[in-house]
Amino acid sequence: MDDKWERAMLASKVDKIDRRVDKMEKKLTEMDILLNTMPQKTMQIAIGSADGFLPDHLEKTKRAVKMLGNATASDVAKVTNRHRAIESSYLCQLERIGILTGERIGRIKWYGIVNACDSVEQCIQTVQQ
């Protein structure tokens, strides 16, 4: 009697594990689709940022870099009146989504605007070329 009960419990646990694996596979498929469309979304963010689609804190950092041309986190921090470490984090975020470029020279990382467009139309024309 105990043997049947143990087999039933084991079968129940295996079924639960199978369902969880199926859910995980579905989520991984969704994540794979999201990652494959990431460059398109990054470009949409970069184009849209001219219209203020970035959060205010990132927009302020982007404007400071645009004003300075090429700048370090310390340079941007002086303009925005925020701590250098905070600006460094924001600059890395902007670089990750494709709005800024980053180049390390020695121990210092310099940031610049990838595509300094004055209008959304100009950005769209640049992307289409």
N, C-alpha and C positions, 0 to 999 in steps of 0.2 A: 504494500500500500504506500509506503513511504517513497519507494522508487518512482511510482507514477506521479506522485505529488512533486518530487524533486524535478522530474522531467518536465512537468507542466510549468513549474516556476522558471526553470531554465529556458524553456521555449518562450515564456512571457518576456523574460529579460532580453532574449535575442531579438524578439519582435520590437521591443522598445529601442534597442540599439540600432536596428535596421531603420526605423523611422527617423531617429536622430541623424544617422548617416545620410539619409535621403534629404533631410532638411539642410544639412551642411553642404551637400552637393549643389542644391538649388542656390544657396547663398553664395557659394564660390562661383557658380556660373554667372550670377548677377554681378558680383564684384569684378569678374573677368570682363564682362560687357562694359561696366563702368570704366575700368582701366583702359580699355581699348578706345573709348570715346574721350579720354582725358585730354589729349592734345586739342581736340576741337573745342572743348569747354574752356581750356586755358586761353585759347585765342579769343573766345567770346568774352572772357573776363578782361583780357588785355584791351580789346576794342571797347568794351563797355565801360572800362575804367575812366575813359575820357568824359563820360556822362555821370560819374559819381557812383558807379556800381560797387566800388570798393568800400569797405568799412572806413569810417572817418579817420581812425588812427593810421591805417595804411595809406589812405589818400594824402594825409598830411606829410607822411614820410616820402611818398612818391613826388609830391610837389617840391619838397626840399631838394631832392636829388635832381629833379628837372631844373630847378633854379641854379644849383651849383654846378651842373654838368656832371663831372665825375667827382665822387665824394667818398669819404670813409664814414664809418659809423660815428666817429667823433665829430666830424664836420657837420653831419646831419643833426646830431644831438645839440650842437650849438645853435642851429637854426630853429629847431623845434622846441628847445628848452626842455628836453627830456633826457633821461640818463642814457649813456652810451650803450649799456647792455640792452636796454629796451629797444633802442634804435637798431642795434645789431640783429636782434630777433625779428623786427619788422622788415629789415632789409633782406634777411634770409627768406622770409615768407614771400616777399615780392619777387625775389629771384626764383624761388621754387615754382611760382605760378607763371613765370615767363615775362614779367613786366620789366625787370631789371636784369642786367648782366653783372657778373661778378668776376673780378680778376685779382688773384693774389699776387702781390709783389713783395717778396720777403715775408715779413710777418703781418703786413697790412693788406686788408682786402679792400679793393676799390670797386665801387658800384656805379653803374651808368644806366640810363634809360635805353631799353632795347629799341623801341620804335617811338621816337618823340613826335607823335602826331598832334597837330593843332585841332583837328576835328575828327569826328567819327568817319566821315566820308573819306578823308585822306587815309586813315588807317585801313579802311575796307579796300581802297584802291591799291594800297601797298601789299595787302595780303593776297589780292587777286592776281597780282603780277607775278 
